[in-house]
């Protein structure tokens, strides 16, 4: 490939969240360096910012230890296809985003064949999974971007530079949120209990969780006959949700980002899968209950590895169980019902909202937005004099 003076960044992600992070970072890079070019693997948002994707990002979107087995042959093919493309194009820097199962294998291959800077966004949760993993990761990458302030020391101890840039949710342009706005838009009475249902962002999560979430809702409905559900979910899951509820309860759907935050703020409470969504709910000050289930064998293996005291990111940041969380065998309709009922009956009298006020401060880096700080670090690395 003929080299030009304009820098080439190769970006690889396999998740919707990574596509969003990548697109924002690309936008920031273009502001700081207008002639920058992008190749790699990404989704629709990254392609809109100028990425030429080698294949669809969703080809890499597989979750779980056992769930990945049927996809191994295809993933192996994509891995070597990506490696070959990088070797051919000789970028100035390779940035991998999330998808550690794929991206760490790719980094291991590239370390053997190509001497170019390797960055990863976001820093893996070694604080949850075994701090010793930081040493292995230090042999793969030249720099990491961390979302939480407490993460860099784990990697700096292993001589791997790690920059705290803040959590990308800080960059969300939240609408002017009033609890009444969404209700007026959708015709939901102000006094009616509204529950925000968020059963996950992957098919496996939704399949595992929906029956338990639905049965807890049916229990709630006996006490709250005017209960309404709002589901800010991907269109692909709408049919799954409609099927499990069988028309027994009013359902509202939205997949518009701005409307999603309005829906969260309007809800008396939320029932959600464990993940980044808990931080989104925190930013809209929505009281929540977290439920999560995995394949039993996958959970058994993960339970042996995970060292974090909580699953919910809000609880991890606050260093206490401020948000009720029910995992695996504890994730039962009865437990979810018992935790949700007081939040729906007394929405203004619970303690959770007060603790959620602390979350935005814990997600920020005062030096700037995450995408700007990451872009500045990348350009500083590839443009520094030899």
C-alpha positions in Angstrom: 0.0 0.0 0.0 1.3 3.5 -0.9 1.9 5.6 2.2 0.7 9.2 2.3 1.3 12.0 4.8 -2.2 11.9 6.2 -2.3 9.5 9.2 -4.2 6.3 9.0 -5.9 4.9 12.1 -7.2 1.3 12.0 -10.2 0.8 14.4 -11.8 -2.5 15.3 -14.9 -3.1 17.3 -17.7 -5.7 17.3 -20.3 -4.2 19.6 -23.0 -1.5 19.3 -21.5 0.3 22.3 -18.0 0.2 20.6 -19.5 1.6 17.4 -20.8 4.6 19.3 -17.5 5.1 21.1 -15.6 4.8 17.8 -17.8 7.2 16.0 -17.4 9.9 18.6 -13.7 9.4 18.7 -13.4 9.6 14.9 -15.4 12.9 15.0 -13.0 14.3 17.6 -9.9 13.1 15.6 -11.2 14.8 12.5 -11.6 18.1 14.3 -8.0 18.0 15.5 -6.6 16.5 12.3 -8.9 17.1 9.3 -6.9 14.9 6.9 -6.9 11.8 9.0 -8.1 8.5 7.4 -9.9 5.5 8.9 -9.9 1.8 8.1 -11.1 -1.2 10.1 -14.2 -3.0 11.4 -17.1 -1.0 12.7 -20.8 -0.4 12.5 -23.1 2.1 10.9 -22.1 5.1 13.1 -18.4 4.6 12.4 -19.1 4.2 8.7 -21.0 7.5 8.8 -17.8 9.2 10.1 -15.7 7.8 7.3 -14.7 4.3 8.3 -14.3 1.8 5.4 -15.3 -1.4 7.2 -13.8 -4.7 6.2 -16.9 -6.6 7.2 -20.0 -5.9 9.4 -19.2 -5.3 13.1 -22.0 -7.6 14.2 -20.0 -10.6 12.9 -18.0 -10.2 16.1 -20.9 -9.6 18.5 -21.0 -12.8 20.5 -21.2 -13.0 24.3 -20.6 -15.7 26.9 -18.1 -18.5 27.4 -20.2 -21.3 26.0 -22.4 -19.2 23.7 -19.3 -18.5 21.6 -18.6 -22.1 20.7 -20.9 -22.4 17.6 -19.3 -19.2 16.2 -15.6 -20.2 16.6 -14.9 -21.0 13.0 -16.4 -17.8 11.7 -14.6 -15.7 14.3 -11.3 -17.4 13.5 -11.7 -16.6 9.8 -12.5 -12.9 10.7 -9.5 -12.7 13.0 -7.0 -13.7 10.3 -8.8 -11.6 7.7 -8.4 -8.6 9.9 -4.8 -9.3 10.7 -4.0 -9.7 7.0 -5.8 -6.4 6.2 -3.8 -4.5 8.8 -0.5 -5.9 7.6 -1.4 -4.9 4.1 -2.4 -1.3 5.0 0.3 -0.5 7.5 -1.7 2.0 9.6 0.0 4.6 11.9 -1.9 3.2 14.8 -4.4 0.3 15.6 -7.1 1.0 18.1 -9.3 -1.8 19.3 -12.6 -0.9 21.2 -14.3 -3.3 23.6 -14.8 -6.9 22.3 -11.8 -8.3 24.3 -12.3 -11.9 23.2 -11.6 -11.0 19.6 -9.5 -7.9 20.0 -6.9 -9.3 22.5 -6.3 -12.2 20.1 -5.8 -9.8 17.3 -3.4 -7.7 19.4 -1.4 -10.9 20.2 -1.1 -11.7 16.5 -0.1 -8.1 15.6 2.6 -7.9 18.2 4.4 -10.7 16.5 4.1 -9.3 13.0 3.9 -5.6 13.0 5.7 -2.9 15.1 3.1 -0.2 15.3 1.3 1.4 18.3 -1.6 -0.7 19.6 -4.2 1.2 21.8 -7.3 -0.2 23.5 -10.5 1.6 24.5 -11.8 0.6 27.1 -9.5 -0.7 29.8 -10.6 -4.2 30.7 -12.1 -4.7 34.1 -9.1 -6.4 35.8 -10.4 -5.0 39.1 -13.3 -7.4 38.7 -11.7 -10.3 36.9 -8.3 -10.9 38.5 -5.8 -8.0 38.8 -3.1 -10.4 37.5 -4.6 -10.0 34.0 -3.1 -6.5 33.8 0.4 -8.0 33.4 -0.8 -10.1 30.4 -2.5 -7.1 28.8 0.6 -5.0 29.3 2.4 -7.3 26.8 -0.3 -6.7 24.1 -0.8 -2.9 24.1 1.1 0.3 24.2 -1.7 2.4 25.8 -5.1 2.0 27.3 -8.1 4.4 27.8 -9.9 4.0 31.1 -13.5 5.0 31.8 -13.2 5.1 35.6 -10.7 7.0 37.8 -9.8 4.0 39.9 -8.6 1.9 36.9 -5.2 3.3 35.7 -3.1 2.2 38.7 -3.8 -1.5 37.9 -2.0 -1.1 34.6 0.6 1.5 35.4 1.9 -0.9 38.0 2.7 -3.1 35.0 4.4 -0.2 33.1 1.4 0.1 30.7 0.4 3.7 30.2 -3.3 4.1 30.9 -5.2 7.4 30.6 -8.4 8.1 32.5 -10.6 9.9 30.0 -14.0 9.7 31.8 -17.1 7.7 30.8 -18.5 8.3 27.4 -22.0 8.7 28.8 -20.9 12.1 29.9 -21.0 13.1 26.3 -24.7 12.2 25.9 -26.7 15.3 25.1 -29.5 14.7 27.5 -32.7 16.5 26.6 -34.3 19.0 29.0 -35.7 16.3 31.2 -39.0 16.8 33.0 -40.7 13.7 34.5 -43.9 14.9 32.8 -42.6 15.3 29.3 -42.8 11.6 28.2 -46.1 11.0 29.9 -47.7 13.9 28.0 -46.2 12.7 24.7 -47.5 9.1 25.2 -50.8 9.9 27.0 -49.7 8.2 30.3 -51.6 9.7 33.3 -49.3 11.6 35.7 -50.5 9.5 38.6 -50.2 6.1 36.9 -47.2 3.8 37.8 -44.7 3.6 34.9 -42.0 0.9 34.8 -39.1 1.1 32.5 -38.2 -2.4 31.2 -34.6 -3.0 29.9 -33.9 -6.7 29.5 -30.6 -6.3 27.7 -28.9 -5.3 24.5 -28.0 -8.8 23.2 -30.3 -11.6 22.1 -28.9 -14.0 24.7 -29.6 -11.6 27.5 -33.1 -10.9 26.4 -33.9 -14.6 26.0 -32.6 -15.5 29.4 -34.1 -12.6 31.3 -37.5 -11.8 29.7 -39.5 -14.7 31.4 -38.3 -13.7 34.8 -38.9 -10.0 34.2 -42.3 -10.6 32.8 -43.5 -12.8 35.7 -42.3 -10.1 38.1 -44.4 -7.6 36.2 -47.5 -9.8 36.3 -47.1 -10.0 40.1 -46.8 -6.2 40.2 -49.9 -5.8 38.1 -52.0 -7.6 40.8 -51.2 -4.7 43.2 -51.0 -2.0 40.5 -53.7 -2.7 37.9 -53.0 0.6 36.1 -49.3 -0.2 35.6 -47.8 0.7 32.2 -44.4 -0.6 30.8 -42.1 1.5 28.6 -39.4 -0.4 26.7 -36.6 1.7 25.3 -35.2 -1.2 23.3 -33.8 -2.2 19.9 -36.5 -2.9 17.3 -35.2 -6.5 17.0 -36.4 -7.2 20.5 -39.9 -5.7 20.2 -41.5 -8.9 19.0 -39.9 -10.9 21.8 -41.3 -8.5 24.4 -44.7 -8.4 22.9 -44.8 -12.3 22.8 -43.9 -12.8 26.4 -46.5 -10.2 27.7 -49.3 -11.4 25.3 -51.2 -8.2 25.5 -51.8 -8.5 29.2 -50.3 -5.1 30.0 -50.0 -1.7 28.2 -46.6 -1.6 26.4 -44.8 1.5 25.0 -41.8 1.2 22.8 -39.1 3.6 21.7 -35.6 3.2 20.2 -35.0 7.0 19.8 -32.0 8.0 22.0 -33.5 11.3 23.2 -36.9 9.7 23.8 -35.2 6.9 25.7 -33.9 9.3 28.3 -37.2 11.0 28.6 -38.8 7.6 29.2 -36.3 6.8 31.9 -36.9 10.1 33.7 -40.7 9.7 33.5 -40.6 6.2 35.0 -41.2 5.6 38.7 -38.6 2.8 38.5 -36.7 0.6 36.1 -36.1 -3.2 35.9 -32.9 -3.7 34.0 -30.2 -6.1 33.0 -26.8 -5.5 34.5 -24.6 -3.3 32.4 -24.0 0.3 31.2 -27.7 0.9 31.3 -27.5 1.3 35.0 -25.3 4.4 34.5 -27.8 5.8 32.0 -30.6 5.3 34.6 -28.4 7.0 37.2 -27.9 10.0 35.0 -31.7 10.4 34.6 -32.1 9.8 38.4 -34.3 6.8 37.8 -34.5 4.3 40.7 -33.8 0.8 39.5 -33.6 -2.9 40.3 -31.0 -5.0 38.5 -31.6 -8.6 37.5 -29.3 -10.9 35.5 -29.0 -14.5 34.5 -26.6 -16.5 32.4 -26.2 -20.0 31.2 -25.6 -21.9 34.5 -22.2 -23.3 33.5 -21.1 -19.9 32.2 -22.2 -18.3 35.5 -20.4 -21.0 37.5 -17.1 -20.3 35.7 -17.5 -16.5 35.9 -18.4 -16.7 39.6 -15.0 -18.4 40.2 -13.2 -15.6 38.3 -15.0 -12.4 39.2 -13.7 -10.6 42.3 -15.9 -7.5 42.2 -18.3 -7.2 45.2 -21.2 -6.1 43.0 -22.4 -6.6 39.5 -24.2 -3.2 39.1 -21.8 -0.4 38.0 -23.7 2.1 40.2 -23.0 0.0 43.3 -19.3 -0.5 42.3 -18.8 3.3 41.9 -20.7 4.1 45.2 -18.9 1.3 47.0 -22.1 0.0 48.5 -25.3 -1.8 47.5 -27.4 1.3 46.9 -29.2 -0.4 44.0 -30.9 -3.8 44.6 -29.3 -6.4 42.4 -30.4 -10.1 41.9 -28.1 -12.5 40.1 -28.7 -16.0 38.7 -30.8 -18.0 41.2 -31.6 -14.9 43.2 -33.1 -13.3 40.0 -36.6 -14.6 40.6 -39.9 -13.0 39.9 -40.7 -12.8 43.6 -37.4 -11.1 44.5 -37.7 -8.6 41.7 -41.4 -7.9 42.6 -40.5 -7.3 46.3 -37.8 -4.8 45.4 -39.8 -3.0 42.7 -43.2 -2.6 44.5 -42.0 0.0 47.1 -40.3 2.0 44.4 -43.5 2.1 42.3 -45.8 2.8 45.3 -43.7 5.5 46.9 -41.6 7.0 44.1 -40.7 10.2 45.9 -39.8 8.6 49.3 -37.0 6.2 48.4 -33.3 6.8 49.2 -32.0 5.7 45.8 -32.4 9.0 44.0 -30.2 10.8 46.5 -27.3 8.4 45.9 -27.7 8.6 42.1 -26.9 12.3 42.3 -23.3 11.3 43.0 -22.8 9.3 39.8 -22.1 12.1 37.2 -19.2 13.5 39.3 -17.6 10.0 39.4 -17.8 9.7 35.6 -16.1 13.0 34.6 -12.6 14.0 33.8 -12.5 17.7 34.3 -9.9 18.2 31.5 -12.5 17.5 28.8 -14.8 15.1 27.1 -13.7 11.4 26.8 -13.5 11.5 23.0 -11.5 14.7 22.9 -9.0 13.4 25.5 -8.6 10.1 23.7 -8.1 11.8 20.3 -5.5 14.2 21.7 -3.6 11.3 23.2 -3.7 9.3 20.0 -2.5 12.2 17.8 0.2 13.1 20.3 1.5 9.6 20.0 1.6 9.3 16.3 2.7 12.9 15.6 5.6 13.0 18.1 9.0 13.6 16.5 11.2 10.5 15.9 
